[in-house]
Each structure stands twice: as C-alpha cells, then as structure tokens.
C-alpha cells in the first residue's frame, strides 16, 4: 500500500504543480509525470497487494494501457499546442 | 475507511480538483491538458476504488475509461487542429 500511496502523492503533486506554468507546453511535462511515474507506482502498489491473481492481470493491463497511451497523447497535444501558438 | 479509499480521497481532492480547474478555465490548450490530466487521474482513482471495496469487477470501469479517454483526446486534438486551420 505504501507504493500506491507514494504514487498518489506523486500524482497530486504533479496536478497541483500543473497549475503554475503559464505556457501550456510546460503544463504537459506534469501530465507526463502522472502517466509515466504516478500511474506505474499506483498499479505496482495494487499488484503487490493482490499477489498473483486475475485482479493483478486486470490492474497490470490498465496500467500498461495508461503508460503506453500517455506519451502518444502528450505528443499529439504538444503538436496541437505548438500550432496554436504560431 | 481503509488506506486505499483514503488514497482515493486524496486523489480526488488534491489531483482531480486542479485537473478540473484546468479543464474548465482558460484557453483551448490549457483545457486540453486539464482534460488529459483529469482522465488519467480518474482511471487511477477507479483502480483504487476497486481495490478499496475488494470488488475486482469494478476494474472494468477504468479499463474502458482508459481506452475512451485515449480515443476521445485524440479526437479533440484532431478537431481542434482542423478548426484552427479554417480561414
């Protein structure tokens, strides 16, 4: 549970920090922290608590999907934001 | 309330609230980032809800949400880009 709560704290810190930057591109960095660090920590904490089971497979699938789709969304958003700034 | 549900509470108050604030105020880019942030945080909160209530069946909600959030945000980036290109 400690690992999952550490992930929760990372996510909360990133969400609050995302309020500060003025430029939208700078905000995207904090979104990356959520999907690349916070989500794996939360998923890992739940997986450790459950052991080997079907629940673990489900949580692992969700975590992998979140981690895999995060950079794609960040790249798409970054390209759009750059175009909007021009 | 167990530790998992405490994590959900912290996540919703400290994480989802700032994300919704970003998604509801400011320009297009700021709202888009807020939407993505809110989607990711909601998925994690739903995972913790399933764990907190010991109901693995609830995991279907974040599993669907992560896919819908991905597709939905890509549609937003596409449509906002098209709108920007219009004369």
Backbone of each chain as nested JSON, in Angstrom:
{
  "chains": [
    {"id": "A", "residues": [
      {"number": 1, "name": "UNK", "atoms": {"N": [0.827, -1.21, 0.0], "CA": [0.0, 0.0, 0.0], "C": [0.864, 1.264, 0.0]}},
      {"number": 2, "name": "UNK", "atoms": {"N": [2.059, 1.146, 0.578], "CA": [2.961, 2.301, 0.634], "C": [3.329, 2.775, -0.764]}},
      {"number": 3, "name": "UNK", "atoms": {"N": [3.582, 1.799, -1.661], "CA": [3.959, 2.156, -3.039], "C": [2.813, 2.895, -3.73]}},
      {"number": 4, "name": "UNK", "atoms": {"N": [1.592, 2.381, -3.545], "CA": [0.436, 3.017, -4.173], "C": [0.211, 4.423, -3.616]}},
      {"number": 5, "name": "UNK", "atoms": {"N": [0.371, 4.578, -2.307], "CA": [0.186, 5.909, -1.716], "C": [1.282, 6.865, -2.174]}},
      {"number": 6, "name": "UNK", "atoms": {"N": [2.5, 6.341, -2.4], "CA": [3.564, 7.18, -2.965], "C": [3.175, 7.651, -4.373]}},
      {"number": 7, "name": "UNK", "atoms": {"N": [2.575, 6.735, -5.147], "CA": [2.091, 7.113, -6.475], "C": [1.004, 8.172, -6.404]}},
      {"number": 8, "name": "UNK", "atoms": {"N": [0.101, 8.025, -5.412], "CA": [-0.959, 9.025, -5.23], "C": [-0.352, 10.388, -4.93]}},
      {"number": 9, "name": "UNK", "atoms": {"N": [0.665, 10.416, -4.07], "CA": [1.3, 11.69, -3.727], "C": [1.986, 12.303, -4.946]}},
      {"number": 10, "name": "UNK", "atoms": {"N": [2.625, 11.461, -5.765], "CA": [3.26, 11.962, -6.995], "C": [2.216, 12.586, -7.915]}},
      {"number": 11, "name": "UNK", "atoms": {"N": [1.085, 11.893, -8.072], "CA": [0.022, 12.397, -8.949], "C": [-0.531, 13.719, -8.426]}},
      {"number": 12, "name": "UNK", "atoms": {"N": [-0.78, 13.778, -7.117], "CA": [-1.325, 15.006, -6.528], "C": [-0.335, 16.163, -6.687]}},
      {"number": 13, "name": "UNK", "atoms": {"N": [0.944, 15.884, -6.427], "CA": [1.956, 16.939, -6.577], "C": [2.031, 17.42, -8.012]}},
      {"number": 14, "name": "UNK", "atoms": {"N": [1.956, 16.494, -8.972], "CA": [2.029, 16.886, -10.381], "C": [0.804, 17.695, -10.793]}},
      {"number": 15, "name": "UNK", "atoms": {"N": [-0.375, 17.282, -10.298], "CA": [-1.604, 18.002, -10.658], "C": [-1.59, 19.416, -10.106]}},
      {"number": 16, "name": "UNK", "atoms": {"N": [-1.129, 19.568, -8.871], "CA": [-1.07, 20.917, -8.289], "C": [-0.003, 21.75, -8.988]}},
      {"number": 17, "name": "UNK", "atoms": {"N": [1.138, 21.122, -9.302], "CA": [2.214, 21.853, -9.98], "C": [1.814, 22.254, -11.396]}},
      {"number": 18, "name": "UNK", "atoms": {"N": [0.891, 21.51, -12.016], "CA": [0.462, 21.839, -13.376], "C": [-0.311, 23.147, -13.426]}},
      {"number": 19, "name": "UNK", "atoms": {"N": [-0.763, 23.629, -12.271], "CA": [-1.496, 24.9, -12.244], "C": [-0.557, 26.091, -12.417]}},
      {"number": 20, "name": "UNK", "atoms": {"N": [0.724, 25.909, -12.103], "CA": [1.642, 27.05, -12.031], "C": [2.102, 27.61, -13.374]}},
      {"number": 21, "name": "UNK", "atoms": {"N": [2.599, 26.753, -14.311], "CA": [3.2, 27.326, -15.527], "C": [2.179, 28.138, -16.341]}},
      {"number": 22, "name": "UNK", "atoms": {"N": [2.674, 29.162, -17.017], "CA": [1.788, 29.965, -17.854], "C": [1.64, 29.351, -19.244]}},
      {"number": 23, "name": "UNK", "atoms": {"N": [2.724, 28.71, -19.729], "CA": [2.673, 28.139, -21.073], "C": [2.099, 26.72, -21.035]}},
      {"number": 24, "name": "UNK", "atoms": {"N": [1.156, 26.419, -21.939], "CA": [0.545, 25.077, -21.961], "C": [1.562, 23.97, -22.212]}},
      {"number": 25, "name": "UNK", "atoms": {"N": [2.597, 24.249, -23.013], "CA": [3.608, 23.216, -23.258], "C": [4.319, 22.809, -21.972]}},
      {"number": 26, "name": "UNK", "atoms": {"N": [4.532, 23.763, -21.086], "CA": [5.171, 23.462, -19.802], "C": [4.246, 22.61, -18.928]}},
      {"number": 27, "name": "UNK", "atoms": {"N": [2.939, 22.83, -19.068], "CA": [1.983, 22.018, -18.292], "C": [2.029, 20.557, -18.717]}},
      {"number": 28, "name": "UNK", "atoms": {"N": [2.328, 20.329, -19.999], "CA": [2.363, 18.951, -20.497], "C": [3.401, 18.104, -19.761]}},
      {"number": 29, "name": "UNK", "atoms": {"N": [4.482, 18.731, -19.304], "CA": [5.515, 17.981, -18.578], "C": [4.936, 17.316, -17.332]}},
      {"number": 30, "name": "UNK", "atoms": {"N": [4.016, 18.014, -16.667], "CA": [3.443, 17.464, -15.438], "C": [2.461, 16.332, -15.739]}},
      {"number": 31, "name": "UNK", "atoms": {"N": [1.81, 16.401, -16.897], "CA": [0.959, 15.287, -17.327], "C": [1.814, 14.039, -17.545]}},
      {"number": 32, "name": "UNK", "atoms": {"N": [3.0, 14.234, -18.092], "CA": [3.903, 13.1, -18.318], "C": [4.321, 12.453, -17.001]}},
      {"number": 33, "name": "UNK", "atoms": {"N": [4.507, 13.271, -15.971], "CA": [4.862, 12.718, -14.657], "C": [3.748, 11.799, -14.146]}},
      {"number": 34, "name": "UNK", "atoms": {"N": [2.501, 12.213, -14.369], "CA": [1.364, 11.405, -13.907], "C": [1.335, 10.057, -14.617]}},
      {"number": 35, "name": "UNK", "atoms": {"N": [1.477, 10.068, -15.95], "CA": [1.328, 8.814, -16.705], "C": [2.58, 7.936, -16.651]}},
      {"number": 36, "name": "UNK", "atoms": {"N": [3.749, 8.539, -16.477], "CA": [4.988, 7.746, -16.524], "C": [5.52, 7.333, -15.16]}},
      {"number": 37, "name": "UNK", "atoms": {"N": [5.158, 8.062, -14.122], "CA": [5.671, 7.741, -12.785], "C": [4.536, 7.421, -11.791]}},
      {"number": 38, "name": "UNK", "atoms": {"N": [3.534, 8.285, -11.75], "CA": [2.451, 8.089, -10.788], "C": [1.632, 6.838, -11.065]}},
      {"number": 39, "name": "UNK", "atoms": {"N": [1.235, 6.659, -12.331], "CA": [0.399, 5.503, -12.684], "C": [1.119, 4.166, -12.435]}},
      {"number": 40, "name": "UNK", "atoms": {"N": [2.388, 4.005, -12.858], "CA": [3.066, 2.734, -12.539], "C": [3.204, 2.48, -11.056]}},
      {"number": 41, "name": "UNK", "atoms": {"N": [3.419, 3.527, -10.271], "CA": [3.543, 3.332, -8.821], "C": [2.225, 2.852, -8.216]}},
      {"number": 42, "name": "UNK", "atoms": {"N": [1.123, 3.492, -8.625], "CA": [-0.187, 3.072, -8.108], "C": [-0.486, 1.642, -8.547]}},
      {"number": 43, "name": "UNK", "atoms": {"N": [-0.251, 1.354, -9.832], "CA": [-0.5, -0.001, -10.335], "C": [0.352, -1.037, -9.624]}},
      {"number": 44, "name": "UNK", "atoms": {"N": [1.61, -0.701, -9.419], "CA": [2.53, -1.635, -8.742], "C": [2.083, -1.893, -7.301]}},
      {"number": 45, "name": "UNK", "atoms": {"N": [1.63, -0.83, -6.63], "CA": [1.161, -0.994, -5.255], "C": [-0.038, -1.931, -5.174]}},
      {"number": 46, "name": "UNK", "atoms": {"N": [-0.985, -1.775, -6.106], "CA": [-2.17, -2.646, -6.11], "C": [-1.771, -4.081, -6.465]}},
      {"number": 47, "name": "UNK", "atoms": {"N": [-0.841, -4.223, -7.418], "CA": [-0.393, -5.563, -7.83], "C": [0.297, -6.281, -6.67]}},
      {"number": 48, "name": "UNK", "atoms": {"N": [1.155, -5.565, -5.951], "CA": [1.853, -6.17, -4.805], "C": [0.85, -6.619, -3.745]}},
      {"number": 49, "name": "UNK", "atoms": {"N": [-0.188, -5.801, -3.532], "CA": [-1.18, -6.137, -2.501], "C": [-2.012, -7.362, -2.875]}},
      {"number": 50, "name": "UNK", "atoms": {"N": [-2.231, -7.583, -4.182], "CA": [-3.108, -8.678, -4.611], "C": [-2.381, -9.992, -4.844]}},
      {"number": 51, "name": "UNK", "atoms": {"N": [-1.083, -9.936, -5.107], "CA": [-0.371, -11.166, -5.449], "C": [-0.739, -11.632, -6.848]}},
      {"number": 52, "name": "UNK", "atoms": {"N": [-0.449, -12.908, -7.15], "CA": [-0.763, -13.434, -8.487], "C": [-2.234, -13.811, -8.571]}},
      {"number": 53, "name": "UNK", "atoms": {"N": [-3.008, -13.034, -9.315], "CA": [-4.43, -13.339, -9.469], "C": [-4.932, -12.662, -10.739]}},
      {"number": 54, "name": "UNK", "atoms": {"N": [-6.212, -12.908, -11.035], "CA": [-6.825, -12.283, -12.213], "C": [-6.933, -10.771, -12.018]}},
      {"number": 55, "name": "UNK", "atoms": {"N": [-7.14, -10.368, -10.772], "CA": [-7.184, -8.929, -10.481], "C": [-5.864, -8.263, -10.845]}},
      {"number": 56, "name": "UNK", "atoms": {"N": [-4.783, -8.938, -10.534], "CA": [-3.463, -8.407, -10.863], "C": [-3.318, -8.211, -12.38]}},
      {"number": 57, "name": "UNK", "atoms": {"N": [-3.819, -9.201, -13.14], "CA": [-3.743, -9.09, -14.595], "C": [-4.54, -7.889, -15.083]}},
      {"number": 58, "name": "UNK", "atoms": {"N": [-5.715, -7.679, -14.512], "CA": [-6.536, -6.535, -14.902], "C": [-5.871, -5.212, -14.588]}},
      {"number": 59, "name": "UNK", "atoms": {"N": [-5.315, -5.109, -13.383], "CA": [-4.642, -3.862, -12.989], "C": [-3.405, -3.636, -13.86]}},
      {"number": 60, "name": "UNK", "atoms": {"N": [-2.676, -4.718, -14.145], "CA": [-1.49, -4.598, -14.992], "C": [-1.867, -4.118, -16.394]}},
      {"number": 61, "name": "UNK", "atoms": {"N": [-2.968, -4.657, -16.918], "CA": [-3.429, -4.24, -18.248], "C": [-3.774, -2.754, -18.265]}},
      {"number": 62, "name": "UNK", "atoms": {"N": [-4.52, -2.312, -17.251], "CA": [-4.914, -0.894, -17.178], "C": [-3.673, -0.007, -17.059]}},
      {"number": 63, "name": "UNK", "atoms": {"N": [-2.737, -0.426, -16.215], "CA": [-1.518, 0.374, -16.025], "C": [-0.699, 0.451, -17.314]}},
      {"number": 64, "name": "UNK", "atoms": {"N": [-0.562, -0.69, -17.979], "CA": [0.205, -0.694, -19.239], "C": [-0.473, 0.196, -20.278]}},
      {"number": 65, "name": "UNK", "atoms": {"N": [-1.808, 0.107, -20.361], "CA": [-2.525, 0.954, -21.319], "C": [-2.321, 2.435, -21.009]}},
      {"number": 66, "name": "UNK", "atoms": {"N": [-2.397, 2.772, -19.726], "CA": [-2.227, 4.177, -19.336], "C": [-0.807, 4.664, -19.638]}},
      {"number": 67, "name": "UNK", "atoms": {"N": [0.173, 3.827, -19.331], "CA": [1.569, 4.212, -19.571], "C": [1.869, 4.291, -21.066]}},
      {"number": 68, "name": "UNK", "atoms": {"N": [1.249, 3.383, -21.849], "CA": [1.523, 3.366, -23.286], "C": [0.832, 4.507, -24.031]}},
      {"number": 69, "name": "UNK", "atoms": {"N": [-0.393, 4.858, -23.58], "CA": [-1.128, 5.899, -24.298], "C": [-0.726, 7.308, -23.86]}},
      {"number": 70, "name": "UNK", "atoms": {"N": [-0.136, 7.44, -22.692], "CA": [0.248, 8.767, -22.197], "C": [1.177, 9.529, -23.13]}},
      {"number": 71, "name": "UNK", "atoms": {"N": [2.304, 8.934, -23.544], "CA": [3.208, 9.66, -24.452], "C": [2.57, 10.003, -25.798]}},
      {"number": 72, "name": "UNK", "atoms": {"N": [1.679, 9.123, -26.288], "CA": [1.007, 9.404, -27.571], "C": [0.129, 10.644, -27.431]}},
      {"number": 73, "name": "UNK", "atoms": {"N": [-0.613, 10.711, -26.339], "CA": [-1.473, 11.868, -26.11], "C": [-0.645, 13.132, -25.907]}},
      {"number": 74, "name": "UNK", "atoms": {"N": [0.463, 12.989, -25.181], "CA": [1.309, 14.164, -24.956], "C": [1.885, 14.672, -26.273]}},
      {"number": 75, "name": "UNK", "atoms": {"N": [2.304, 13.748, -27.141], "CA": [2.862, 14.163, -28.432], "C": [1.8, 14.848, -29.289]}},
      {"number": 76, "name": "UNK", "atoms": {"N": [0.596, 14.26, -29.327], "CA": [-0.483, 14.86, -30.122], "C": [-0.857, 16.234, -29.577]}},
      {"number": 77, "name": "UNK", "atoms": {"N": [-0.939, 16.34, -28.257], "CA": [-1.281, 17.627, -27.65], "C": [-0.172, 18.644, -27.885]}},
      {"number": 78, "name": "UNK", "atoms": {"N": [1.066, 18.207, -27.765], "CA": [2.187, 19.114, -27.979], "C": [2.198, 19.683, -29.386]}},
      {"number": 79, "name": "UNK", "atoms": {"N": [1.926, 18.828, -30.357], "CA": [1.888, 19.311, -31.752], "C": [0.763, 20.32, -31.942]}},
      {"number": 80, "name": "UNK", "atoms": {"N": [-0.4, 20.037, -31.339], "CA": [-1.531, 20.964, -31.472], "C": [-1.216, 22.291, -30.783]}},
      {"number": 81, "name": "UNK", "atoms": {"N": [-0.67, 22.227, -29.582], "CA": [-0.373, 23.455, -28.833], "C": [0.664, 24.294, -29.572]}},
      {"number": 82, "name": "UNK", "atoms": {"N": [1.65, 23.627, -30.166], "CA": [2.663, 24.357, -30.927], "C": [2.027, 25.069, -32.118]}},
      {"number": 83, "name": "UNK", "atoms": {"N": [1.074, 24.392, -32.769], "CA": [0.394, 25.004, -33.916], "C": [-0.479, 26.179, -33.462]}},
      {"number": 84, "name": "UNK", "atoms": {"N": [-1.107, 26.037, -32.288], "CA": [-1.95, 27.119, -31.784], "C": [-1.124, 28.337, -31.407]}},
      {"number": 85, "name": "UNK", "atoms": {"N": [0.117, 28.111, -30.977], "CA": [0.981, 29.217, -30.559], "C": [1.526, 30.005, -31.741]}},
      {"number": 86, "name": "UNK", "atoms": {"N": [1.569, 29.356, -32.926], "CA": [2.177, 30.026, -34.089], "C": [1.338, 31.22, -34.542]}}
    ]},
    {"id": "B", "residues": [
      {"number": 1, "name": "UNK", "atoms": {"N": [-13.008, 3.352, 6.819], "CA": [-12.256, 3.708, 5.592], "C": [-10.851, 3.1, 5.666]}},
      {"number": 2, "name": "UNK", "atoms": {"N": [-10.496, 2.311, 4.64], "CA": [-9.152, 1.729, 4.629], "C": [-8.182, 2.645, 3.874]}},
      {"number": 3, "name": "UNK", "atoms": {"N": [-6.926, 2.215, 3.783], "CA": [-5.897, 3.047, 3.163], "C": [-6.133, 3.316, 1.69]}},
      {"number": 4, "name": "UNK", "atoms": {"N": [-6.724, 2.335, 1.002], "CA": [-6.993, 2.518, -0.434], "C": [-8.012, 3.627, -0.66]}},
      {"number": 5, "name": "UNK", "atoms": {"N": [-9.062, 3.608, 0.159], "CA": [-10.093, 4.639, -0.004], "C": [-9.576, 6.006, 0.44]}},
      {"number": 6, "name": "UNK", "atoms": {"N": [-8.644, 5.993, 1.407], "CA": [-8.0, 7.259, 1.778], "C": [-7.207, 7.803, 0.583]}},
      {"number": 7, "name": "UNK", "atoms": {"N": [-6.528, 6.889, -0.131], "CA": [-5.801, 7.293, -1.34], "C": [-6.732, 7.863, -2.395]}},
      {"number": 8, "name": "UNK", "atoms": {"N": [-7.917, 7.245, -2.535], "CA": [-8.906, 7.755, -3.496], "C": [-9.33, 9.174, -3.117]}},
      {"number": 9, "name": "UNK", "atoms": {"N": [-9.572, 9.377, -1.821], "CA": [-10.0, 10.699, -1.36], "C": [-8.937, 11.755, -1.646]}},
      {"number": 10, "name": "UNK", "atoms": {"N": [-7.695, 11.413, -1.322], "CA": [-6.591, 12.356, -1.585], "C": [-6.469, 12.627, -3.074]}},
      {"number": 11, "name": "UNK", "atoms": {"N": [-6.628, 11.562, -3.869], "CA": [-6.506, 11.704, -5.321], "C": [-7.608, 12.598, -5.893]}},
      {"number": 12, "name": "UNK", "atoms": {"N": [-8.818, 12.42, -5.405], "CA": [-9.937, 13.203, -5.93], "C": [-9.84, 14.666, -5.514]}},
      {"number": 13, "name": "UNK", "atoms": {"N": [-9.467, 14.905, -4.255], "CA": [-9.42, 16.291, -3.774], "C": [-8.158, 16.996, -4.276]}},
      {"number": 14, "name": "UNK", "atoms": {"N": [-7.013, 16.339, -4.124], "CA": [-5.747, 17.005, -4.479], "C": [-5.372, 16.888, -5.94]}},
      {"number": 15, "name": "UNK", "atoms": {"N": [-5.889, 15.856, -6.634], "CA": [-5.497, 15.66, -8.028], "C": [-6.568, 16.026, -9.025]}},
      {"number": 16, "name": "UNK", "atoms": {"N": [-7.783, 15.521, -8.799], "CA": [-8.843, 15.755, -9.787], "C": [-9.344, 17.198, -9.759]}},
      {"number": 17, "name": "UNK", "atoms": {"N": [-9.373, 17.794, -8.576], "CA": [-9.864, 19.175, -8.486], "C": [-9.001, 20.147, -9.303]}},
      {"number": 18, "name": "UNK", "atoms": {"N": [-7.656, 20.125, -9.162], "CA": [-6.836, 21.001, -10.027], "C": [-6.994, 20.679, -11.51]}},
      {"number": 19, "name": "UNK", "atoms": {"N": [-7.143, 19.373, -11.834], "CA": [-7.299, 18.999, -13.245], "C": [-8.606, 19.549, -13.811]}},
      {"number": 20, "name": "UNK", "atoms": {"N": [-9.674, 19.465, -13.027], "CA": [-10.951, 20.004, -13.494], "C": [-10.899, 21.526, -13.604]}},
      {"number": 21, "name": "UNK", "atoms": {"N": [-10.16, 22.149, -12.694], "CA": [-9.997, 23.603, -12.776], "C": [-9.297, 23.979, -14.083]}},
      {"number": 22, "name": "UNK", "atoms": {"N": [-8.258, 23.23, -14.44], "CA": [-7.562, 23.475, -15.709], "C": [-8.499, 23.242, -16.891]}},
      {"number": 23, "name": "UNK", "atoms": {"N": [-9.322, 22.19, -16.789], "CA": [-10.187, 21.823, -17.908], "C": [-11.352, 22.789, -18.095]}},
      {"number": 24, "name": "UNK", "atoms": {"N": [-11.676, 23.55, -17.045], "CA": [-12.861, 24.419, -17.112], "C": [-12.519, 25.884, -17.318]}},
      {"number": 25, "name": "UNK", "atoms": {"N": [-11.263, 26.246, -17.239], "CA": [-10.91, 27.668, -17.358], "C": [-9.788, 27.848, -18.373]}},
      {"number": 26, "name": "UNK", "atoms": {"N": [-9.685, 29.075, -18.908], "CA": [-8.566, 29.411, -19.781], "C": [-8.793, 29.056, -21.231]}},
      {"number": 27, "name": "UNK", "atoms": {"N": [-7.675, 29.0, -21.977], "CA": [-7.755, 28.779, -23.415], "C": [-7.864, 27.312, -23.79]}},
      {"number": 28, "name": "UNK", "atoms": {"N": [-7.829, 27.089, -25.114], "CA": [-8.017, 25.733, -25.644], "C": [-6.942, 24.784, -25.137]}},
      {"number": 29, "name": "UNK", "atoms": {"N": [-5.682, 25.204, -25.234], "CA": [-4.566, 24.32, -24.871], "C": [-4.616, 23.964, -23.394]}},
      {"number": 30, "name": "UNK", "atoms": {"N": [-4.919, 24.948, -22.561], "CA": [-4.993, 24.711, -21.115], "C": [-6.102, 23.709, -20.793]}},
      {"number": 31, "name": "UNK", "atoms": {"N": [-7.229, 23.867, -21.46], "CA": [-8.353, 22.957, -21.208], "C": [-8.045, 21.541, -21.665]}},
      {"number": 32, "name": "UNK", "atoms": {"N": [-7.338, 21.44, -22.794], "CA": [-6.991, 20.105, -23.304], "C": [-6.065, 19.37, -22.331]}},
      {"number": 33, "name": "UNK", "atoms": {"N": [-5.074, 20.092, -21.814], "CA": [-4.159, 19.475, -20.841], "C": [-4.936, 19.068, -19.585]}},
      {"number": 34, "name": "UNK", "atoms": {"N": [-5.864, 19.917, -19.152], "CA": [-6.687, 19.592, -17.99], "C": [-7.539, 18.353, -18.219]}},
      {"number": 35, "name": "UNK", "atoms": {"N": [-8.059, 18.227, -19.441], "CA": [-8.872, 17.06, -19.774], "C": [-8.045, 15.776, -19.714]}},
      {"number": 36, "name": "UNK", "atoms": {"N": [-6.858, 15.816, -20.273], "CA": [-5.985, 14.636, -20.241], "C": [-5.615, 14.267, -18.804]}},
      {"number": 37, "name": "UNK", "atoms": {"N": [-5.288, 15.297, -18.03], "CA": [-4.914, 15.077, -16.632], "C": [-6.082, 14.469, -15.855]}},
      {"number": 38, "name": "UNK", "atoms": {"N": [-7.278, 15.012, -16.086], "CA": [-8.463, 14.501, -15.383], "C": [-8.74, 13.048, -15.769]}},
      {"number": 39, "name": "UNK", "atoms": {"N": [-8.552, 12.708, -17.033], "CA": [-8.782, 11.33, -17.468], "C": [-7.836, 10.358, -16.784]}},
      {"number": 40, "name": "UNK", "atoms": {"N": [-6.54, 10.702, -16.763], "CA": [-5.554, 9.801, -16.145], "C": [-5.814, 9.639, -14.647]}},
      {"number": 41, "name": "UNK", "atoms": {"N": [-6.133, 10.746, -13.978], "CA": [-6.364, 10.691, -12.53], "C": [-7.626, 9.896, -12.209]}},
      {"number": 42, "name": "UNK", "atoms": {"N": [-8.665, 10.046, -13.04], "CA": [-9.901, 9.297, -12.804], "C": [-9.67, 7.795, -12.958]}},
      {"number": 43, "name": "UNK", "atoms": {"N": [-8.867, 7.405, -13.949], "CA": [-8.555, 5.983, -14.126], "C": [-7.875, 5.42, -12.875]}},
      {"number": 44, "name": "UNK", "atoms": {"N": [-6.893, 6.161, -12.367], "CA": [-6.188, 5.687, -11.17], "C": [-7.119, 5.637, -9.959]}},
      {"number": 45, "name": "UNK", "atoms": {"N": [-8.004, 6.624, -9.846], "CA": [-8.951, 6.634, -8.724], "C": [-9.888, 5.434, -8.797]}},
      {"number": 46, "name": "UNK", "atoms": {"N": [-10.32, 5.089, -10.008], "CA": [-11.225, 3.942, -10.154], "C": [-10.531, 2.618, -9.806]}},
      {"number": 47, "name": "UNK", "atoms": {"N": [-9.249, 2.527, -10.158], "CA": [-8.482, 1.323, -9.789], "C": [-8.426, 1.196, -8.263]}},
      {"number": 48, "name": "UNK", "atoms": {"N": [-8.173, 2.313, -7.594], "CA": [-8.086, 2.288, -6.132], "C": [-9.452, 2.027, -5.489]}},
      {"number": 49, "name": "UNK", "atoms": {"N": [-10.53, 2.502, -6.136], "CA": [-11.882, 2.221, -5.627], "C": [-12.153, 0.715, -5.67]}},
      {"number": 50, "name": "UNK", "atoms": {"N": [-11.8, 0.081, -6.804], "CA": [-11.999, -1.366, -6.929], "C": [-11.22, -2.12, -5.855]}},
      {"number": 51, "name": "UNK", "atoms": {"N": [-10.008, -1.66, -5.599], "CA": [-9.177, -2.315, -4.574], "C": [-9.719, -2.036, -3.177]}},
      {"number": 52, "name": "UNK", "atoms": {"N": [-10.163, -0.807, -2.948], "CA": [-10.643, -0.418, -1.626], "C": [-11.906, -1.164, -1.222]}},
      {"number": 53, "name": "UNK", "atoms": {"N": [-12.794, -1.419, -2.179], "CA": [-14.03, -2.146, -1.88], "C": [-13.889, -3.644, -2.108]}},
      {"number": 54, "name": "UNK", "atoms": {"N": [-12.692, -4.095, -2.494], "CA": [-12.43, -5.527, -2.765], "C": [-13.395, -6.08, -3.805]}},
      {"number": 55, "name": "UNK", "atoms": {"N": [-13.635, -5.314, -4.841], "CA": [-14.529, -5.716, -5.925], "C": [-13.771, -5.654, -7.257]}},
      {"number": 56, "name": "UNK", "atoms": {"N": [-13.107, -6.743, -7.661], "CA": [-12.342, -6.728, -8.913], "C": [-13.2, -6.445, -10.143]}},
      {"number": 57, "name": "UNK", "atoms": {"N": [-14.513, -6.707, -10.032], "CA": [-15.409, -6.459, -11.168], "C": [-15.4, -4.976, -11.537]}},
      {"number": 58, "name": "UNK", "atoms": {"N": [-15.196, -4.134, -10.544], "CA": [-15.197, -2.687, -10.798], "C": [-14.067, -2.272, -11.733]}},
      {"number": 59, "name": "UNK", "atoms": {"N": [-13.077, -3.133, -11.933], "CA": [-11.928, -2.766, -12.772], "C": [-12.32, -2.572, -14.234]}},
      {"number": 60, "name": "UNK", "atoms": {"N": [-13.506, -3.047, -14.609], "CA": [-13.935, -2.87, -15.999], "C": [-14.118, -1.38, -16.309]}},
      {"number": 61, "name": "UNK", "atoms": {"N": [-14.477, -0.609, -15.271], "CA": [-14.709, 0.838, -15.485], "C": [-13.41, 1.556, -15.897]}},
      {"number": 62, "name": "UNK", "atoms": {"N": [-12.314, 1.447, -15.112], "CA": [-11.076, 2.104, -15.574], "C": [-10.525, 1.503, -16.862]}},
      {"number": 63, "name": "UNK", "atoms": {"N": [-10.764, 0.19, -17.094], "CA": [-10.264, -0.425, -18.332], "C": [-10.928, 0.202, -19.554]}},
      {"number": 64, "name": "UNK", "atoms": {"N": [-12.23, 0.456, -19.454], "CA": [-12.938, 1.096, -20.567], "C": [-12.579, 2.576, -20.634]}},
      {"number": 65, "name": "UNK", "atoms": {"N": [-12.49, 3.198, -19.464], "CA": [-12.223, 4.637, -19.421], "C": [-10.871, 4.993, -20.026]}},
      {"number": 66, "name": "UNK", "atoms": {"N": [-9.849, 4.157, -19.789], "CA": [-8.529, 4.486, -20.315], "C": [-8.535, 4.453, -21.841]}},
      {"number": 67, "name": "UNK", "atoms": {"N": [-9.316, 3.548, -22.425], "CA": [-9.4, 3.482, -23.885], "C": [-10.235, 4.632, -24.443]}},
      {"number": 68, "name": "UNK", "atoms": {"N": [-11.363, 4.914, -23.784], "CA": [-12.217, 6.007, -24.25], "C": [-11.526, 7.357, -24.098]}},
      {"number": 69, "name": "UNK", "atoms": {"N": [-10.796, 7.516, -22.996], "CA": [-10.073, 8.768, -22.764], "C": [-9.006, 8.976, -23.84]}},
      {"number": 70, "name": "UNK", "atoms": {"N": [-8.316, 7.885, -24.192], "CA": [-7.292, 7.958, -25.24], "C": [-7.916, 8.378, -26.578]}},
      {"number": 71, "name": "UNK", "atoms": {"N": [-8.965, 7.648, -26.982], "CA": [-9.601, 7.945, -28.267], "C": [-10.232, 9.336, -28.257]}},
      {"number": 72, "name": "UNK", "atoms": {"N": [-10.89, 9.682, -27.167], "CA": [-11.551, 10.975, -27.088], "C": [-10.587, 12.139, -27.177]}},
      {"number": 73, "name": "UNK", "atoms": {"N": [-9.46, 12.024, -26.484], "CA": [-8.483, 13.117, -26.522], "C": [-7.867, 13.247, -27.914]}},
      {"number": 74, "name": "UNK", "atoms": {"N": [-7.627, 12.111, -28.582], "CA": [-7.097, 12.183, -29.946], "C": [-8.097, 12.865, -30.881]}},
      {"number": 75, "name": "UNK", "atoms": {"N": [-9.389, 12.578, -30.683], "CA": [-10.415, 13.247, -31.496], "C": [-10.39, 14.755, -31.242]}},
      {"number": 76, "name": "UNK", "atoms": {"N": [-10.252, 15.134, -29.965], "CA": [-10.186, 16.563, -29.632], "C": [-8.994, 17.238, -30.313]}},
      {"number": 77, "name": "UNK", "atoms": {"N": [-7.821, 16.596, -30.246], "CA": [-6.638, 17.207, -30.864], "C": [-6.834, 17.335, -32.369]}},
      {"number": 78, "name": "UNK", "atoms": {"N": [-7.468, 16.331, -32.965], "CA": [-7.717, 16.363, -34.411], "C": [-8.689, 17.489, -34.773]}},
      {"number": 79, "name": "UNK", "atoms": {"N": [-9.826, 17.555, -34.075], "CA": [-10.846, 18.539, -34.411], "C": [-10.397, 19.962, -34.099]}},
      {"number": 80, "name": "UNK", "atoms": {"N": [-9.682, 20.142, -33.006], "CA": [-9.196, 21.486, -32.681], "C": [-8.171, 21.939, -33.708]}},
      {"number": 81, "name": "UNK", "atoms": {"N": [-7.371, 21.004, -34.219], "CA": [-6.405, 21.347, -35.261], "C": [-7.087, 21.74, -36.548]}},
      {"number": 82, "name": "UNK", "atoms": {"N": [-8.155, 21.018, -36.91], "CA": [-8.917, 21.349, -38.127], "C": [-9.555, 22.711, -37.99]}},
      {"number": 83, "name": "UNK", "atoms": {"N": [-10.12, 22.966, -36.798], "CA": [-10.777, 24.252, -36.56], "C": [-9.78, 25.402, -36.695]}},
      {"number": 84, "name": "UNK", "atoms": {"N": [-8.551, 25.16, -36.255], "CA": [-7.541, 26.212, -36.304], "C": [-7.099, 26.481, -37.737]}},
      {"number": 85, "name": "UNK", "atoms": {"N": [-7.151, 25.449, -38.607], "CA": [-6.7, 25.627, -39.989], "C": [-7.73, 26.35, -40.835]}},
      {"number": 86, "name": "UNK", "atoms": {"N": [-8.996, 26.407, -40.396], "CA": [-10.038, 27.054, -41.193], "C": [-9.76, 28.543, -41.318]}},
      {"number": 87, "name": "UNK", "atoms": {"N": [-10.031, 29.129, -42.507], "CA": [-9.763, 30.558, -42.697], "C": [-10.737, 31.426, -41.902]}}
    ]}
  ]
}
